[in-house]
């Protein structure tokens, strides 16, 4: 598509006097299919030219039309402060279908001789606790962002920053020693540890000495006490085993599973530096960095008993990662409630001279829920992701039995439909918004859902199976005369542009919305024309569009981790 954008930019620059390089950033894709294939807004130039945006758009469109248009452009029209460009259907279709046909694997990728290194941290659950529905967002959004960056051409390093250190493990160790059962632990470790964690907090409200015991236990852990560390290692391994199964199911992967404990040995040097440089100080026995002048409050680095804290371990982790990977960008996919934590983290890194911190970014997201009750692990009313996936699968199986009782491998199909429904529902709104699940909505085969997308891709595969021949490239593109054909080519051409936007905004929702738009456009094309009936050359031409649609849908599914099916 770069050639088309070059042509548009050149036409607009010559007519308006806006520098050519500045025009590229102005090019937009209109929301309506009848508003052209690309558009340039002129609002920002209205004041300098002392004309309304409407009049300015008319003037510049008229100037463009005074000269013979390139063959790629059929017409140029003004509309409400925009200059709209309409592409010649045959040339447009030839350009897009050939690019997808010949270079489907690189459609939308950057050509980078020296790919920048991007570190993406996501998921990061606490060990010895069940993986809740709340962890889904970081895992799903993070995995999607990592795939977007990788597809675009970046060298992407995925890190799972496991919560495997801190006073909570002192609590768990105390709870296990008081109330634990070894045989139950071996049979159902995560559920048993969760029950112990909840019980500790119930008992702590009655017996405040438990808090002191937990702190003492964690201090022992930090000091390397053998018995305490053996228990901690046991709890950690149980969690890693369960996480491995769950991540495989979700299609999430990592290059490194480094818990907070991994960075403990790096913290003494860091704390010494902060003290020597005068950035930290003692306050009531604790080590702090006073950031009140920055509007960021007080950052606590070490408790009075010398136990380390989350912020200290994150500081050590950031420094270690830069030393190891020399990253160009580091993205933390963590909930919006941690905004202050990352502001403090980045500020302290800047204070101690790490200029690369400008390339660190907190990608925040909202909460996820069923109903209005806020989930809390401590109170025990957490919703486990495994239960959500099982319920989704049960519902999907019921729907499959209603719609296609003869379908083979219904269990496998239900699993894929359930995953597609849950994963797509999670990114069906902008990440910063809160998400509320509704089974009826997310499992619907109609509307903007994962199953709707999956069914549309199955439809393309069914058409190709009924066609019964290898889809081929055509030579005469003047055969495309219908608006639904042009609109489908237009929708296909937008894939690289939406990918670029998703990368820039760190927003998987953008890819999801694109897939919905492409699917709707394809279904309008499908419903308007009998694709496998009529003139053989027309059938070949339309099957080429079906093939290209299937290619792009499959690419988008892969980026979002949505499973594909052969039949539904």
PyMOL commands that set and color helices and strands:
alter all, ss='L'
color gray80, all
select helices_A, chain A and resi 2-16+20-24+43-49+53-65+89-106+133-152+167-179+182-187+189-204+209-222+226-250+260-276+292-294+310-325+336-351+355-359+385-403+410-426+439-442+450-467+477-479+483-493+495-505+508-528+536-560
alter helices_A, ss='H'
color red, helices_A
select strands_A, chain A and resi 27-28+38-41+73-79+82-87+117-121+155-160+256-257+281-283+286-290+298-302+329-333+360-363+368-369+435-436
alter strands_A, ss='S'
color yellow, strands_A
deselect
rebuild
show_as cartoon
